[in-house]
Amino acid sequence: MYIADSINFDFPENQRGNKKDLAIFEQNLWLHDTEIRYLIDFKQGRWHLSMLYISIHNPLKLLCHYLDHYDSQKKAELYAQIFQRGIRKDARGTLKLNENAYNICYN
């Protein structure tokens, strides 16, 4: 296995980590119970794909993660469906968000 010479492996020993280094593990706990949806936007001639992680317990808690951009809308939708099936915890899609959870009144 070849390792590039430009990679620096000199790390100071006995250095304390920061609390923010473990933030990804705290987020990981609530990401287990999320519904995965995708958002496709047309910007500057490209179709941009973002994945939305929406908590099923608190629908106001969500995370948007930008993935990539594509040439056509059909290609973006195909990749979105593939990513959605691969990312979500439940393969059958049984974790669903309550659509009335936002309780928006337009009066």
C-alpha positions, -999 to +999 in steps of 0.1 A: +000+000+000+014+034-010+010+064+013+018+098-001+048+116+014+028+149+016+006+134+044+017+147+078+016+120+105+033+140+132+006+145+159+014+158+194+009+132+220-012+136+251-033+163+236-069+168+249-097+167+224-125+192+222-161+186+230-170+194+194-150+164+182-177+142+197-207+162+183-211+138+154-219+110+179-245+131+196-262+138+163-260+102+153-284+092+181-313+111+168-305+104+131-315+067+137-352+077+140-355+099+109-374+099+077-352+105+047-365+128+019-347+144-009-348+179-023-339+187-059-333+224-069-326+238-103-298+264-100-276+278-128-284+251-153-277+222-129-299+200-107-287+201-071-295+172-048-299+175-011-310+149+014-333+159+043-332+140+076-364+147+095-369+134+130-402+114+134-404+124+171-399+162+166-406+172+129-391+207+136-357+190+141-342+183+107-308+182+089-302+191+053-271+176+036-261+187+001-248+158-020-241+166-056-253+183-088-264+166-121-270+174-157-307+164-159-336+162-136-342+125-144-306+117-134-309+137-102-342+119-093-326+085-100-296+092-077-319+107-051-340+075-049-308+053-048-293+074-020-326+075-001-329+037-001-293+033+010-293+059+037-325+052+056-326+029+085-357+010+076-355-006+041-392-008+037-398+029+045-420+023+076-407+053+095-431+081+083-435+117+094-469+129+105-479+154+077-501+173+102-473+177+128-466+212+117-502+223+123-501+253+099-532+274+099-536+297+068-564+318+083 
